[in-house]
Amino acid sequence: MPDIDRPHAWLLTVDGAPQSYVDLDDPTHLEFEYARRLAHVLDTAAEPGAPLDVTHLGGGAL
C-alpha cells in the first residue's frame, strides 16, 4: 500500500500486519526500528561514507 506521507514509498502488509517498507526516493529512510538497528550495526563495519554490499533476507511474509 502506498504511504500517504511519502509519494514514492510503499508498505507491504500480510493479513493487515506490516512486513516491509521501502521509500524509492530515500532508501536511507528506514521505517522499522529493527531495520534502523541493523543499519547502526552495519555502520560500524566500514569507514563513514564507504559503501557496503549487503543483502537482508527477511522472513516476515512467510
C-alpha positions, 0 to 999 in steps of 0.5 A: 500500500502506498504511504500517504506521507511519502509519494514514492514509498510503499508498505507491504502488509500480510493479513493487515500486519506490516512486513516491509517498507521501502521509500524509492526516493530515500532508501536511507529512510528506514521505517522499522526500528529493527531495520534502523538497528541493523543499519547502526550495526552495519555502520560500524563495519566500514569507514563513514561514507564507504559503501557496503554490499549487503543483502537482508533476507527477511522472513516476515511474509512467510 
